[in-house]
Amino acid sequence: MVYCTTEDIETQLSTATLVQLTNDSGLQDGIDNAVCEEALIYSSTLIDGYLRGKYNLPLNTHFPLLRVIAIDLSIYRLFSRRIHTEIPEVIIENYKNALKTLEQIKKGVITLETEDNTQLTSGGEYRTNKTNADRLFNKRKMNEY
């Protein structure tokens, strides 16, 4: 699942900046959609990596927080392609904050809410291949301590 679109990034940056970040050849006047798509895939894959094990993927609902995180991650990815251009401090801070937020989601400090304020429940938080019979430290054993 892709959490944001090229249009979301364009709204955040401006069309001119997005053209500068994606147009490698200088021969075309517009945004290189293939480069944008690579940044979107990067951000979505990174987000899924943090959510895997905590939530059942793919998510079937859109979450405003994940959209904002994906935009920040994608913009950073686009800027990082330009090795001779210094990344603006605000872009770096947004990237760091996005990673911190993903870590808090993973730990359960922040819960995901849909656009209609419905909270998403964790799906994979307590996965195990053990049954009550073959647990080394079952409930009875743990109560002995």
C-alpha positions as CSV (number, residue, x, y, z in Angstrom):
1,M,0.0,0.0,0.0
2,V,1.2,3.5,-0.9
3,Y,0.4,5.9,1.9
4,C,0.7,9.2,-0.1
5,T,0.7,10.3,-3.7
6,T,2.9,12.5,-5.9
7,E,0.2,15.2,-5.6
8,D,0.6,15.1,-1.8
9,I,4.3,15.7,-2.2
10,E,3.7,18.4,-4.8
11,T,1.3,20.2,-2.5
12,Q,3.9,20.2,0.3
13,L,6.9,21.2,-1.8
14,S,5.7,23.1,-4.9
15,T,5.8,21.9,-8.5
16,A,9.0,23.8,-9.3
17,T,10.9,22.2,-6.4
18,L,9.6,18.7,-7.2
19,V,10.6,19.1,-10.9
20,Q,14.2,20.1,-9.7
21,L,14.3,17.0,-7.4
22,T,13.1,14.5,-9.9
23,N,14.2,15.7,-13.3
24,D,17.7,14.3,-13.8
25,S,18.1,14.9,-17.5
26,G,16.9,18.5,-17.7
27,L,15.4,17.6,-21.1
28,Q,11.8,17.4,-19.9
29,D,9.8,20.2,-18.2
30,G,7.8,18.2,-15.8
31,I,8.0,15.9,-12.8
32,D,9.6,12.5,-13.5
33,N,6.9,10.2,-12.2
34,A,9.3,7.2,-12.0
35,V,11.6,9.0,-9.6
36,C,8.6,10.1,-7.5
37,E,7.2,6.5,-7.5
38,E,10.6,5.3,-6.2
39,A,10.3,7.7,-3.2
40,L,6.7,6.7,-2.5
41,I,7.7,3.0,-2.5
42,Y,10.6,3.7,-0.2
43,S,8.4,5.5,2.3
44,S,5.7,2.9,2.2
45,T,8.1,0.0,2.6
46,L,9.7,1.8,5.6
47,I,6.4,2.4,7.2
48,D,5.3,-1.2,6.6
49,G,8.6,-2.4,8.2
50,Y,7.7,-0.5,11.4
51,L,4.1,-1.7,11.4
52,R,4.7,-5.3,10.6
53,G,4.1,-7.5,13.6
54,K,2.1,-4.8,15.3
55,Y,-0.7,-4.5,12.7
56,N,-2.1,-6.9,10.1
57,L,-0.8,-5.7,6.7
58,P,-1.7,-4.4,4.2
59,L,-3.9,-1.9,5.9
60,N,-7.3,-1.5,4.3
61,T,-8.0,2.0,5.6
62,H,-6.3,5.3,5.1
63,F,-4.7,7.0,8.1
64,P,-4.0,10.7,8.1
65,L,-0.9,10.3,10.4
66,L,0.7,7.7,8.0
67,R,0.0,10.0,5.1
68,V,1.9,12.8,6.8
69,I,4.8,10.5,7.7
70,A,4.9,9.1,4.2
71,I,5.1,12.6,2.7
72,D,8.0,13.6,5.1
73,L,9.9,10.3,4.3
74,S,9.4,10.7,0.5
75,I,10.5,14.3,0.5
76,Y,13.7,13.4,2.4
77,R,14.3,10.6,0.0
78,L,14.0,13.0,-3.0
79,F,16.3,15.5,-1.5
80,S,18.9,12.8,-0.6
81,R,19.2,11.9,-4.3
82,R,20.9,15.3,-4.9
83,I,24.3,14.7,-3.4
84,H,25.5,18.2,-4.3
85,T,22.6,19.9,-2.7
86,E,22.4,20.5,1.1
87,I,19.2,19.1,2.5
88,P,17.2,21.9,4.3
89,E,17.2,21.5,8.1
90,V,13.4,21.4,8.2
91,I,13.4,18.4,5.9
92,I,15.9,16.6,8.1
93,E,13.9,17.4,11.2
94,N,10.7,16.2,9.6
95,Y,12.4,13.0,8.6
96,K,13.8,12.4,12.1
97,N,10.3,13.1,13.6
98,A,8.7,10.7,11.2
99,L,11.0,7.9,12.3
100,K,10.4,8.7,16.0
101,T,6.7,8.7,15.4
102,L,6.9,5.3,13.6
103,E,8.9,3.9,16.6
104,Q,6.2,5.2,19.0
105,I,3.5,3.5,16.8
106,K,5.5,0.3,16.9
107,K,5.8,0.5,20.7
108,G,2.1,1.2,21.1
109,V,2.7,4.7,22.5
110,I,0.7,6.2,19.6
111,T,-2.3,4.4,18.1
112,L,-3.5,4.8,14.6
113,E,-6.8,6.5,14.0
114,T,-8.8,6.6,10.8
115,E,-10.2,9.8,9.2
116,D,-13.4,9.2,11.2
117,N,-11.5,8.9,14.5
118,T,-11.8,5.1,14.7
119,Q,-8.8,3.5,16.4
120,L,-7.0,0.6,14.7
121,T,-6.5,-2.3,17.0
122,S,-3.2,-4.2,16.9
123,G,-3.3,-7.4,15.0
124,G,-0.1,-9.2,15.6
125,E,1.0,-8.1,19.0
126,Y,0.8,-11.5,20.7
127,R,1.7,-14.0,17.9
128,T,3.1,-17.3,19.1
129,N,3.4,-20.9,17.9
130,K,3.1,-22.2,21.4
131,T,0.0,-23.8,23.0
132,N,-0.8,-23.8,26.7
133,A,0.4,-27.4,26.9
134,D,3.9,-26.8,25.6
135,R,4.8,-23.4,27.1
136,L,7.9,-23.6,29.3
137,F,6.7,-20.7,31.5
138,N,2.9,-21.2,31.6
139,K,0.6,-19.2,33.8
140,R,0.8,-21.6,36.7
141,K,4.6,-21.6,36.6
142,M,4.8,-17.8,36.4
143,N,2.5,-17.5,39.5
144,E,5.2,-19.4,41.5
145,Y,7.5,-16.4,41.3
